[in-house]
């Protein structure tokens, strides 16, 4: 096995550990937060695997990471329930 195969395997194992950790620490049920966090983890794993396999350019991976950070930032910020929507 060459180094790129080891890299893809390492990214897969780290992603698998992240998914197992997600399901171990998750409370019962799939709400908005759990579903969004699960999808973010999946997108991160798939894009990491594609980049490690050489199928994805670094600039595209950076854009995916920025999109994940932006989506997660919007997901984790609290909105005041009493404030009216504009």
N, C-alpha and C positions, 0 to 999 in steps of 0.2 A: 504494500500500500504506500502510495506517495503522500506527501504532506497535505495536499489539498483534500484527499479523502479523509485524513485524520481531522482536518479542520471542519469538514462537513459533519463528521461524526460527533465532534466536540460540540458544535452548535446544536445538533439534534439532541444530545444528551442534556445540555443545559436547558434547552426549551422544554424537554420532557420533565425535568425536575421542576421547572417553573409551573408547568401545568399541574403536576401532582401537588405542589405546594399550594396552588390556587384552590384546588378541590379539597385539600385537607383543612385549610383555614377558612373556607367559605361557610357561611351559615346556611341553614336550610332554605331552599327556594332560589329561584332565579328572578331577581328584580332588575330594575334598570341599571343599577350600579354593577351587579355581578355579570350581567350579559355584556355590558360595555367593556368591563375589565377583561373578560374572557376573550372577546374579539380583539382587543388591543394586544393581548399576549399572543394570540394566533397570528396576527399580522406581523408582529415583531419576529416570531419564529420563522415564518415562511419567508419573509424578506431577508432574514439573516442566512437562511439556508440557500436561497438563490444567490446572494452575494458571495457566500463561501464557495459555491459551485462555479462562480464566474459567469453566471447568467444575468447579473444585474450590475449596472454601472454604479460607481461610488456616489455620483451626484444624485442619482435616483434614490439610492438608499438614504442619503442625507435628507432628501425631501420627504421620504416616508417617515423618518425619525422626527422631523419637525412637525409633520401632520399628527403623529402619535402624541407628541408632547402637547400640542395645541388642543387636541381632543381630550386628552387626560386632564389638562388644566381646566377646561370647561366642565369636565365631569366632576372634578373634585372641589370646585368652588361652591360655596353655599349661597343660595339665593334667599333673600328675605321673603318669606311666604306672605307677609302682610303688605309688602310693597305692590302697588298696582303695576301691571305691565304697560309699557308705553305704547 
